[in-house]
Amino acid sequence: MPKTAKPHFFCTACGNEEPRWFGRCPSCGAWNTAAEAPPAGATTGAAAKSQRARWAPAGASGAPRAPRPLADVDVAAAKRASTGLAELDRVLGGGVVAGSIILVGGDPGIGKSTLMLQLAAALASRGQPVLYVSGEESEEQVRLRAERLGEIPANLYLLCETDLEAVLEAAARLKPVTLVADSIQTLSRAGLEGGPGSVSQVRECGLALLHYAKGSNAAVFLVGHVTKDGAVAGPRVLEHMVDAVLYPEGERYQHYRVLRAAKNRFGATHELGVFEMTNHGLAEVTNPSEAFLSSAPGAASRAEPGAAVVASLEGSRPLLVEVQALVSTSFYATPQRVTSGFDPRRLAVLLAVLERRVGLRLGRHDVFVTVTGGLTLDEPGTDLGVALAAASSFASRPLRERTVAIGEVSLSGEVRRVARVESRVREAARLGFARAGVPAVQAGEAKVPGIEIVPLATLREAIEALLGAKVERAPRAEGNAEREEQGTGAGGRRGEAIASLGLANRVFELSHPVRTAAEAAAAVGCDVRQIAKSIIFMTVHTKRPVLVVTSGANRVNEETLATLVGEPLARGSAGFVREQTGYAIGGVPPLAHRQQLETFLDLDLMSLDEIWAAAGHPNALFRVTPDELLQMSNARVVSVT
């Protein structure tokens, strides 16, 4: 009595086989990927040869091949041929190689079948036979789609079949130069357990088509469904079998589609093809930079905070894309970090650099980042633009007009070099941009006629050099009118007086007012000692104002101050402070008042590298060095404690 074949299990992620079921694959470490393989049948030698003859090309013998010297192998038969679609040729590395097998996967509705039907029509229009196999649609449905795409060539053959043996027999008779199977999950082979789309069927059908492609020297394209994780459904070994794996990307409701290669034995995997979904199929986009900019070339950097143009390098092609960021006060215990087209973990790193190295307090704010056009940015040379977009939205300062940002941001806040900076700058100049912020170490490499090069060593320098003046917000509701009035007076609204002194690039507007030194330090991410408090006193006898600028960690000793002034002092009332300075308590800056004030500067501030002071409103602070403040305020440096 013959022994019953024992079942065995294999990992759908890596193909590793085990005699027992496993929860975690011992080979690749993946969880819950065990699938039972069908029991091995006792196929006789004659039956095996007969089965092979059904799908092998005509003239192929079952005799095993003998080894050959690699130097004697003729590669003339495996030369590349253009597909007729330049963007697809770019992703494939210059065209399709004869005898190759290519897997195309993607989300439903992304355009896989449309791309394959256009490819088949383009190849058939050259007079070469092409076989399009559809297991999901009827002949009439495919014909309707083909009519929408354009003229139907005579050499494009259609076979609606799900039996792989029948497909391979038809291909052996027709001898097509290209075979398209739409999709691999609908094909099945007799003698295997499981229906179409099962792990064993997908694996064995893929292997049979691989043998057919290598034996007949015909190019085979397989359309594959994807799982919820974005991977091709079925065993992962299918991706290892094929020569190339292509993925169309893009938002389903966006009209642009981006084609990338996750694997390519005959070319690079970092090339990118861009298509536009139209009523007549996928149209090639010859100038993707214009497509991914939200406005006309040369005017993409509008006077609107939160928008930045980056120069990404996709393979050999520089691509200009607009990135938009929105920073707003969070109403949740944990602020949101939401991205579309950008890695959220990379965004978290950039926000941490902005907070720690630049002093932008973003920990209590929601941050939203999106890449226009549905593109996904993975290249590190786009870091600078994303960071500038977030800083621009936070400070309400748009980027300077017609500016492009290029550079990788390190954890230390430095702007690091990127690959092929000259080609990126040249693309920006071609589209009419006026200036490009580049890493300082590459400023010499980036010199291109017609565009200004701004060398940037750190992210702080980039913010000061590339962000423009602050844009006023829309008028607030009536209930906030009184609070808005606090910013008016001798210097105008929030920070205008400070900007008039040449410090516009150092004014930071906060999303909420700060009333104490501790709140101000938390808002900008500095030590409380670096907050310069401006306190107005009134002399008791002469009623004149006295300004004391002291460290946020100190309390003013009024007796010491009275000795310096020569008469007793009292804290100025709210009305007295506004009358003498033009500002409300909580927003008084250390300079730019209605009149020259007798000013005392805390000695403890002079030992710091930089300090922060009110810029005329509780919502605004500006950064200055102690020496600069001393020079502009004509203050006396004293110990006020």
C-alpha positions as semicolon CSV with decimal commas, in nm:
position;residue;x (nm);y (nm);z (nm)
1;M;0,000;0,000;0,000
2;P;0,160;0,332;-0,104
3;K;0,235;0,580;0,169
4;T;0,021;0,890;0,192
5;A;0,215;1,205;0,108
6;K;0,267;1,421;0,415
7;P;0,165;1,785;0,388
8;H;0,430;2,051;0,425
9;F;0,417;2,427;0,468
10;F;0,596;2,718;0,308
11;C;0,635;3,088;0,385
12;T;0,441;3,313;0,147
13;A;0,694;3,591;0,208
14;C;1,022;3,417;0,124
15;G;0,926;3,067;-0,001
16;N;1,099;2,878;0,282
17;E;0,952;2,527;0,327
18;E;0,907;2,346;0,660
19;P;0,758;2,003;0,742
20;R;0,537;2,154;1,016
21;W;0,318;2,459;1,052
22;F;0,495;2,764;1,195
23;G;0,376;3,096;1,335
24;R;0,698;3,282;1,261
25;C;0,910;3,196;0,959
26;P;1,252;3,073;1,077
27;S;1,410;3,207;0,758
28;C;1,281;3,564;0,715
29;G;1,114;3,621;1,054
30;A;0,771;3,710;0,913
31;W;0,464;3,624;1,121
32;N;0,150;3,439;1,004
33;T;0,286;3,365;0,657
34;A;0,262;2,983;0,669
35;A;0,059;2,823;0,391
36;E;0,005;2,455;0,327
37;A;0,156;2,329;0,004
38;P;-0,032;2,068;-0,199
39;P;0,095;1,712;-0,152
40;A;0,344;1,603;-0,410
41;G;0,185;1,373;-0,662
42;A;0,351;1,061;-0,800
43;T;0,388;1,187;-1,157
44;T;0,552;0,938;-1,391
45;G;0,836;1,041;-1,620
46;A;0,620;1,008;-1,931
47;A;0,345;1,218;-1,776
48;A;0,595;1,483;-1,677
49;K;0,731;1,501;-2,030
50;S;0,379;1,522;-2,169
51;Q;0,295;1,801;-1,926
52;R;0,610;1,990;-2,024
53;A;0,529;1,951;-2,393
54;R;0,198;2,130;-2,341
55;W;0,356;2,462;-2,245
56;A;0,708;2,444;-2,389
57;P;0,757;2,626;-2,722
58;A;0,751;2,429;-3,042
59;G;1,079;2,260;-3,119
60;A;1,200;2,250;-2,758
61;S;1,324;1,913;-2,650
62;G;1,297;1,764;-2,307
63;A;1,667;1,682;-2,298
64;P;1,861;1,863;-2,028
65;R;2,091;2,141;-2,145
66;A;2,466;2,104;-2,118
67;P;2,679;2,374;-1,952
68;R;2,824;2,638;-2,187
69;P;3,113;2,881;-2,143
70;L;2,970;3,219;-2,048
71;A;3,195;3,391;-2,304
72;D;3,032;3,186;-2,584
73;V;2,678;3,299;-2,503
74;D;2,537;3,522;-2,780
75;V;2,344;3,820;-2,640
76;A;2,219;3,944;-2,977
77;A;1,885;3,770;-2,925
78;A;1,837;3,941;-2,586
79;K;1,873;4,300;-2,701
80;R;1,641;4,572;-2,578
81;A;1,343;4,688;-2,779
82;S;1,146;5,005;-2,726
83;T;0,793;4,958;-2,596
84;G;0,664;5,264;-2,778
85;L;0,607;5,439;-2,444
86;A;0,910;5,654;-2,357
87;E;0,822;5,681;-1,988
88;L;0,791;5,302;-1,958
89;D;1,122;5,260;-2,143
90;R;1,286;5,493;-1,891
91;V;1,168;5,283;-1,596
92;L;1,271;4,956;-1,763
93;G;1,621;5,092;-1,830
94;G;1,587;5,167;-2,202
95;G;1,328;4,919;-2,323
96;V;1,208;4,563;-2,275
97;V;1,456;4,275;-2,299
98;A;1,352;3,974;-2,505
99;G;1,278;3,672;-2,288
100;S;1,219;3,878;-1,976
101;I;0,920;3,841;-1,745
102;I;0,787;4,158;-1,582
103;L;0,534;4,187;-1,299
104;V;0,311;4,497;-1,281
105;G;0,126;4,546;-0,951
106;G;-0,084;4,825;-0,809
107;D;-0,404;4,927;-0,637
108;P;-0,741;4,873;-0,808
109;G;-0,818;5,153;-1,053
110;I;-0,460;5,279;-1,066
111;G;-0,427;5,201;-1,439
112;K;-0,250;4,862;-1,462
113;S;-0,477;4,714;-1,730
114;T;-0,488;5,043;-1,921
115;L;-0,108;5,063;-1,929
116;M;-0,073;4,702;-2,043
117;L;-0,333;4,740;-2,318
118;Q;-0,159;5,054;-2,444
119;L;0,172;4,868;-2,436
120;A;0,026;4,577;-2,631
121;A;-0,123;4,812;-2,893
122;A;0,204;5,005;-2,930
123;L;0,407;4,687;-2,987
124;A;0,148;4,535;-3,224
125;S;0,142;4,852;-3,435
126;R;0,496;4,763;-3,554
127;G;0,365;4,452;-3,728
128;Q;0,469;4,207;-3,454
129;P;0,215;3,965;-3,304
130;V;0,118;4,042;-2,944
131;L;-0,109;3,822;-2,732
132;Y;-0,322;3,988;-2,462
133;V;-0,470;3,733;-2,221
134;S;-0,758;3,851;-2,004
135;G;-0,899;3,640;-1,726
136;E;-1,113;3,915;-1,576
137;E;-1,302;4,066;-1,871
138;S;-1,495;3,939;-2,171
139;E;-1,385;4,003;-2,528
140;E;-1,646;4,276;-2,569
141;Q;-1,532;4,456;-2,256
142;V;-1,169;4,456;-2,364
143;R;-1,270;4,581;-2,710
144;L;-1,459;4,874;-2,555
145;R;-1,151;4,971;-2,353
146;A;-0,928;4,938;-2,658
147;E;-1,149;5,167;-2,868
148;R;-1,124;5,435;-2,602
149;L;-0,745;5,415;-2,613
150;G;-0,718;5,469;-2,989
151;E;-0,666;5,269;-3,308
152;I;-0,660;4,890;-3,270
153;P;-0,372;4,731;-3,468
154;A;-0,431;4,412;-3,668
155;N;-0,155;4,216;-3,492
156;L;-0,302;4,255;-3,144
157;Y;-0,460;3,921;-3,048
158;L;-0,698;3,871;-2,757
159;L;-0,758;3,551;-2,559
160;C;-1,007;3,545;-2,272
161;E;-0,900;3,235;-2,082
162;T;-0,814;3,130;-1,726
163;D;-0,666;2,786;-1,799
164;L;-0,290;2,829;-1,819
165;E;-0,244;2,520;-2,033
166;A;-0,478;2,663;-2,297
167;V;-0,299;2,997;-2,283
168;L;0,043;2,839;-2,337
169;E;-0,083;2,621;-2,621
170;A;-0,226;2,928;-2,796
171;A;0,100;3,115;-2,741
172;A;0,300;2,823;-2,884
173;R;0,092;2,838;-3,204
174;L;0,090;3,219;-3,239
175;K;0,455;3,277;-3,137
176;P;0,398;3,635;-3,008
177;V;0,692;3,864;-2,931
178;T;0,505;3,979;-2,620
179;L;0,249;3,809;-2,399
180;V;0,041;4,002;-2,146
181;A;-0,145;3,808;-1,873
182;D;-0,412;4,011;-1,694
183;S;-0,398;3,889;-1,426
184;I;-0,177;3,618;-1,277
185;Q;-0,432;3,568;-0,996
186;T;-0,699;3,451;-1,247
187;L;-0,487;3,177;-1,408
188;S;-0,482;2,819;-1,286
189;R;-0,325;2,485;-1,375
190;A;-0,494;2,149;-1,368
191;G;-0,369;1,902;-1,110
192;L;-0,304;2,159;-0,839
193;E;-0,511;2,203;-0,528
194;G;-0,672;2,540;-0,468
195;G;-0,856;2,774;-0,697
196;P;-0,719;3,063;-0,903
197;G;-0,537;3,315;-0,686
198;S;-0,431;3,063;-0,423
199;V;-0,069;3,054;-0,317
200;S;0,015;2,730;-0,496
201;Q;-0,162;2,833;-0,818
202;V;0,006;3,174;-0,835
203;R;0,346;3,022;-0,771
204;E;0,316;2,739;-1,024
205;C;0,155;2,956;-1,294
206;G;0,430;3,213;-1,250
207;L;0,694;2,944;-1,281
208;A;0,534;2,803;-1,597
209;L;0,523;3,148;-1,761
210;L;0,884;3,203;-1,657
211;H;0,986;2,883;-1,838
212;Y;0,784;2,988;-2,141
213;A;0,950;3,332;-2,155
214;K;1,303;3,191;-2,130
215;G;1,234;2,912;-2,375
216;S;1,055;3,117;-2,643
217;N;1,249;3,445;-2,599
218;A;0,917;3,629;-2,574
219;A;0,866;3,910;-2,326
220;V;0,594;3,830;-2,071
221;F;0,408;4,092;-1,868
222;L;0,207;3,979;-1,566
223;V;-0,057;4,199;-1,401
224;G;-0,080;4,130;-1,028
225;H;-0,330;4,228;-0,762
226;V;-0,197;4,376;-0,439
227;T;-0,282;4,321;-0,076
228;K;-0,387;4,590;0,172
229;D;-0,017;4,634;0,254
230;G;0,065;4,718;-0,108
231;A;0,250;4,392;-0,186
232;V;0,158;4,169;-0,479
233;A;-0,095;3,909;-0,365
234;G;0,038;3,555;-0,355
235;P;0,373;3,412;-0,253
236;R;0,664;3,652;-0,231
237;V;0,863;3,404;-0,436
238;L;0,671;3,533;-0,741
239;E;0,858;3,864;-0,713
240;H;1,186;3,672;-0,689
241;M;1,107;3,478;-1,009
242;V;1,045;3,774;-1,235
243;D;1,306;4,004;-1,388
244;A;1,134;4,332;-1,298
245;V;0,857;4,448;-1,066
246;L;0,678;4,773;-1,156
247;Y;0,433;4,963;-0,940
248;P;0,208;5,245;-1,067
249;E;0,152;5,492;-0,781
250;G;-0,068;5,792;-0,718
251;E;-0,389;5,891;-0,550
252;R;-0,683;5,719;-0,711
253;Y;-0,864;6,049;-0,763
254;Q;-0,555;6,234;-0,886
255;H;-0,496;6,246;-1,260
256;Y;-0,121;6,179;-1,242
257;R;0,030;5,831;-1,216
258;V;0,393;5,762;-1,126
259;L;0,554;5,436;-1,240
260;R;0,843;5,302;-1,031
261;A;1,051;4,984;-1,042
262;A;1,088;4,793;-0,715
263;K;1,316;4,542;-0,890
264;N;1,492;4,548;-1,228
265;R;1,756;4,299;-1,339
266;F;1,826;4,497;-1,654
267;G;1,837;4,854;-1,524
268;A;1,823;5,090;-1,229
269;T;1,536;5,087;-0,980
270;H;1,539;5,460;-0,905
271;E;1,402;5,579;-1,240
272;L;1,054;5,724;-1,253
273;G;0,793;5,751;-1,527
274;V;0,506;5,999;-1,514
275;F;0,170;5,956;-1,686
276;E;-0,154;6,151;-1,683
277;M;-0,484;5,963;-1,674
278;T;-0,709;6,101;-1,946
279;N;-1,026;5,992;-2,125
280;H;-0,803;5,830;-2,388
281;G;-0,583;5,636;-2,151
282;L;-0,248;5,717;-1,993
283;A;-0,073;6,008;-2,161
284;E;0,301;6,050;-2,110
285;V;0,409;6,363;-1,922
286;T;0,723;6,492;-2,092
287;N;0,782;6,776;-1,843
288;P;0,691;6,642;-1,498
289;S;0,827;6,946;-1,311
290;E;0,556;7,167;-1,460
291;A;0,296;6,905;-1,374
292;F;0,387;6,888;-1,005
293;L;0,400;7,264;-0,949
294;S;0,065;7,404;-0,838
295;S;0,106;7,724;-1,040
296;A;0,281;7,842;-1,353
297;P;0,660;7,799;-1,378
298;G;0,849;8,088;-1,227
299;A;0,561;8,177;-0,998
300;A;0,531;7,863;-0,784
301;S;0,660;8,030;-0,467
302;R;0,364;8,250;-0,391
303;A;0,335;8,497;-0,106
304;E;0,156;8,238;0,104
305;P;0,319;8,083;0,413
306;G;0,374;7,708;0,417
307;A;0,459;7,648;0,049
308;A;0,807;7,552;-0,073
309;V;0,945;7,414;-0,398
310;V;1,197;7,130;-0,371
311;A;1,422;6,977;-0,635
312;S;1,409;6,598;-0,607
313;L;1,630;6,363;-0,807
314;E;1,433;6,068;-0,942
315;G;1,686;5,848;-1,117
316;S;1,855;6,056;-1,384
317;R;1,574;6,312;-1,389
318;P;1,559;6,623;-1,166
319;L;1,202;6,694;-1,065
320;L;1,065;7,015;-0,912
321;V;0,774;6,957;-0,677
322;E;0,578;7,184;-0,445
323;V;0,550;7,085;-0,079
324;Q;0,284;7,243;0,140
325;A;0,282;7,250;0,521
326;L;0,028;7,370;0,775
327;V;0,118;7,425;1,141
328;S;-0,167;7,496;1,382
329;T;-0,228;7,484;1,755
330;S;-0,315;7,133;1,869
331;F;-0,632;7,062;2,065
332;Y;-0,524;6,708;2,148
333;A;-0,300;6,569;2,419
334;T;-0,070;6,432;2,148
335;P;-0,025;6,669;1,849
336;Q;-0,095;6,521;1,506
337;R;0,172;6,461;1,243
338;V;-0,009;6,389;0,916
339;T;0,168;6,352;0,583
340;S;0,071;6,273;0,225
341;G;0,359;6,180;-0,003
342;F;0,630;6,218;0,265
343;D;0,765;5,981;0,529
344;P;0,606;6,075;0,866
345;R;0,913;5,949;1,055
346;R;1,138;6,175;0,850
347;L;0,902;6,465;0,921
348;A;0,932;6,394;1,295
349;V;1,311;6,418;1,265
350;L;1,293;6,751;1,079
351;L;1,051;6,895;1,337
352;A;1,287;6,790;1,615
353;V;1,575;6,967;1,438
354;L;1,363;7,280;1,394
355;E;1,277;7,279;1,763
356;R;1,620;7,201;1,900
357;R;1,855;7,373;1,654
358;V;1,644;7,667;1,536
359;G;1,429;7,735;1,841
360;L;1,084;7,688;1,686
361;R;0,861;7,541;1,954
362;L;0,650;7,293;1,755
363;G;0,582;7,036;2,026
364;R;0,231;7,169;2,097
365;H;0,128;7,212;1,735
366;D;-0,033;6,988;1,475
367;V;0,176;6,964;1,157
368;F;0,032;6,862;0,820
369;V;0,254;6,811;0,514
370;T;0,143;6,721;0,162
371;V;0,320;6,680;-0,171
372;T;0,123;6,818;-0,463
373;G;0,025;6,593;-0,751
374;G;0,014;6,270;-0,551
375;L;0,391;6,215;-0,577
376;T;0,589;6,041;-0,301
377;L;0,920;6,199;-0,200
378;D;1,184;5,960;-0,065
379;E;1,500;6,143;-0,172
380;P;1,689;6,313;0,118
381;G;1,765;6,621;-0,093
382;T;1,407;6,738;-0,027
383;D;1,461;6,773;0,351
384;L;1,544;7,142;0,336
385;G;1,229;7,234;0,145
386;V;1,003;7,041;0,383
387;A;1,166;7,201;0,688
388;L;1,134;7,548;0,533
389;A;0,766;7,487;0,454
390;A;0,697;7,395;0,817
391;A;0,895;7,695;0,949
392;S;0,720;7,923;0,698
393;S;0,375;7,814;0,817
394;F;0,472;7,841;1,186
395;A;0,620;8,192;1,153
396;S;0,368;8,316;0,888
397;R;0,659;8,408;0,662
398;P;0,637;8,285;0,301
399;L;0,944;8,185;0,105
400;R;1,094;8,454;-0,114
401;E;0,945;8,469;-0,461
402;R;1,068;8,211;-0,718
403;T;1,291;8,024;-0,474
404;V;1,379;7,653;-0,479
405;A;1,534;7,469;-0,181
406;I;1,791;7,191;-0,223
407;G;1,968;7,006;0,058
408;E;1,964;6,731;0,317
409;V;1,923;6,833;0,682
410;S;2,136;6,657;0,942
411;L;2,053;6,606;1,309
412;S;2,296;6,884;1,396
413;G;2,098;7,129;1,182
414;E;2,357;7,142;0,903
415;V;2,260;7,152;0,535
416;R;2,446;6,860;0,382
417;R;2,550;6,796;0,022
418;V;2,323;6,617;-0,227
419;A;2,386;6,429;-0,550
420;R;2,390;6,611;-0,885
421;V;2,316;6,954;-0,746
422;E;2,403;7,123;-1,077
423;S;2,134;6,934;-1,272
424;R;1,875;7,029;-1,009
425;V;1,968;7,396;-1,024
426;R;1,970;7,386;-1,404
427;E;1,616;7,248;-1,405
428;A;1,506;7,528;-1,170
429;A;1,668;7,790;-1,396
430;R;1,495;7,640;-1,701
431;L;1,158;7,682;-1,530
432;G;1,222;8,047;-1,446
433;F;1,321;8,034;-1,079
434;A;1,527;8,329;-0,957
435;R;1,728;8,174;-0,671
436;A;1,825;7,838;-0,530
437;G;1,927;7,764;-0,172
438;V;2,198;7,496;-0,185
439;P;2,446;7,343;0,063
440;A;2,734;7,585;0,120
441;V;2,990;7,312;0,040
442;Q;2,838;7,277;-0,308
443;A;2,792;7,643;-0,394
444;G;3,075;7,625;-0,647
445;E;2,926;7,319;-0,820
446;A;2,581;7,477;-0,845
447;K;2,673;7,788;-1,044
448;V;2,432;7,805;-1,337
449;P;2,371;8,118;-1,551
450;G;2,046;8,301;-1,483
451;I;1,984;8,194;-1,125
452;E;2,114;8,326;-0,793
453;I;2,289;8,072;-0,570
454;V;2,235;8,114;-0,196
455;P;2,491;7,906;0,001
456;L;2,347;7,765;0,323
457;A;2,552;7,605;0,600
458;T;2,276;7,547;0,856
459;L;1,899;7,527;0,871
460;R;1,892;7,845;1,081
461;E;2,076;8,029;0,801
462;A;1,831;7,890;0,547
463;I;1,532;8,025;0,742
464;E;1,688;8,370;0,775
465;A;1,799;8,385;0,409
466;L;1,505;8,229;0,225
467;L;1,198;8,330;0,427
468;G;1,048;8,669;0,350
469;A;0,859;8,918;0,562
470;K;0,574;8,809;0,783
471;V;0,225;8,804;0,632
472;E;-0,056;8,943;0,844
473;R;-0,333;8,702;0,927
474;A;-0,693;8,752;0,829
475;P;-0,888;8,988;1,057
476;R;-1,000;8,818;1,377
477;A;-1,351;8,789;1,509
478;E;-1,503;9,077;1,700
479;G;-1,438;8,908;2,031
480;N;-1,064;8,922;1,966
481;A;-1,054;9,285;1,851
482;E;-0,947;9,412;2,189
483;R;-0,657;9,169;2,207
484;E;-0,552;9,263;1,853
485;E;-0,538;9,625;1,961
486;Q;-0,254;9,537;2,197
487;G;-0,020;9,519;1,902
488;T;-0,091;9,872;1,780
489;G;0,086;10,183;1,890
490;A;0,417;10,352;1,821
491;G;0,554;10,059;1,629
492;G;0,241;9,938;1,450
493;R;0,119;9,578;1,468
494;R;0,313;9,275;1,584
495;G;0,683;9,317;1,519
496;E;0,669;9,604;1,269
497;A;0,875;9,832;1,494
498;I;1,137;9,560;1,536
499;A;1,132;9,497;1,161
500;S;1,198;9,867;1,101
501;L;1,530;9,826;1,285
502;G;1,646;9,562;1,036
503;L;1,546;9,263;1,248
504;A;1,251;9,140;1,040
505;N;1,406;8,797;0,984
506;R;1,432;8,744;1,361
507;V;1,069;8,803;1,454
508;F;0,869;8,487;1,530
509;E;0,493;8,504;1,566
510;L;0,340;8,249;1,800
511;S;-0,002;8,093;1,768
512;H;-0,090;8,184;2,127
513;P;0,004;8,471;2,361
514;V;0,270;8,423;2,628
515;R;0,235;8,620;2,952
516;T;0,529;8,492;3,158
517;A;0,898;8,431;3,100
518;A;0,846;8,057;3,149
519;E;0,575;8,047;2,882
520;A;0,793;8,245;2,642
521;A;1,090;8,011;2,699
522;A;0,872;7,708;2,635
523;A;0,733;7,863;2,318
524;V;1,071;7,923;2,153
525;G;1,258;7,634;2,314
526;C;1,521;7,825;2,513
527;D;1,626;7,856;2,876
528;V;1,420;8,095;3,086
529;R;1,740;8,291;3,154
530;Q;1,745;8,387;2,783
531;I;1,410;8,568;2,804
532;A;1,458;8,945;2,835
533;K;1,169;9,089;3,038
534;S;1,089;9,458;2,976
535;I;0,948;9,613;3,296
536;I;0,831;9,976;3,310
537;F;0,870;10,163;3,641
538;M;0,752;10,515;3,728
539;T;0,952;10,752;3,949
540;V;0,742;10,861;4,246
541;H;0,832;11,232;4,245
542;T;0,899;11,321;3,879
543;K;0,658;11,071;3,721
544;R;0,903;10,973;3,451
545;P;0,928;10,621;3,301
546;V;1,225;10,390;3,366
547;L;1,275;10,069;3,163
548;V;1,450;9,768;3,312
549;V;1,542;9,479;3,079
550;T;1,617;9,182;3,301
551;S;1,667;8,809;3,267
552;G;1,357;8,592;3,296
553;A;1,522;8,407;3,586
554;N;1,578;8,726;3,792
555;R;1,360;8,955;4,002
556;V;1,435;9,328;4,007
557;N;1,552;9,470;4,340
558;E;1,359;9,799;4,351
559;E;1,579;9,942;4,625
560;T;1,891;9,891;4,416
561;L;1,717;10,042;4,116
562;A;1,597;10,344;4,319
563;T;1,955;10,411;4,426
564;L;2,064;10,412;4,060
565;V;1,779;10,644;3,954
566;G;1,801;10,875;4,254
567;E;1,441;10,858;4,375
568;P;1,184;10,597;4,478
569;L;1,011;10,385;4,208
570;A;0,676;10,216;4,161
571;R;0,550;9,970;3,901
572;G;0,384;10,148;3,609
573;S;0,010;10,098;3,565
574;A;-0,134;9,955;3,238
575;G;-0,241;10,301;3,124
576;F;0,097;10,455;3,211
577;V;0,284;10,181;3,022
578;R;0,072;10,222;2,707
579;E;0,097;10,602;2,722
580;Q;0,477;10,605;2,757
581;T;0,570;10,316;2,523
582;G;0,275;10,263;2,289
583;Y;0,247;9,897;2,392
584;A;0,040;9,694;2,638
585;I;0,190;9,510;2,933
586;G;0,307;9,167;2,818
587;G;0,417;9,286;2,476
588;V;0,657;9,575;2,556
589;P;0,979;9,539;2,354
590;P;1,313;9,660;2,494
591;L;1,341;9,930;2,224
592;A;1,140;10,118;1,957
593;H;0,913;10,309;2,196
594;R;0,723;10,636;2,149
595;Q;1,001;10,823;2,326
596;Q;1,354;10,760;2,445
597;L;1,342;10,591;2,786
598;E;1,604;10,569;3,056
599;T;1,700;10,203;3,024
600;F;1,890;9,960;3,246
601;L;2,014;9,627;3,109
602;D;2,063;9,329;3,340
603;L;2,428;9,229;3,371
604;D;2,331;8,860;3,369
605;L;2,201;8,892;3,010
606;M;2,544;8,998;2,883
607;S;2,691;8,652;2,945
608;L;2,447;8,482;2,706
609;D;2,499;8,414;2,335
610;E;2,148;8,523;2,238
611;I;1,833;8,640;2,409
612;W;1,463;8,659;2,323
613;A;1,240;8,961;2,389
614;A;0,884;9,072;2,319
615;A;0,834;9,218;1,973
616;G;0,540;9,448;2,051
617;H;0,271;9,186;2,113
618;P;0,224;8,890;2,351
619;N;0,216;8,665;2,042
620;A;0,551;8,782;1,899
621;L;0,914;8,743;2,007
622;F;1,239;8,838;1,840
623;R;1,593;8,708;1,875
624;V;1,891;8,937;1,936
625;T;2,239;8,923;2,087
626;P;2,306;9,117;2,412
627;D;2,564;9,336;2,236
628;E;2,317;9,430;1,962
629;L;2,050;9,516;2,219
630;L;2,297;9,724;2,420
631;Q;2,400;9,920;2,111
632;M;2,044;9,988;1,990
633;S;1,893;10,076;2,329
634;N;2,176;10,290;2,473
635;A;2,115;10,116;2,805
636;R;2,330;10,109;3,118
637;V;2,449;9,761;3,214
638;V;2,387;9,708;3,587
639;S;2,312;9,432;3,832
640;V;1,940;9,464;3,904
641;T;1,906;9,181;4,158
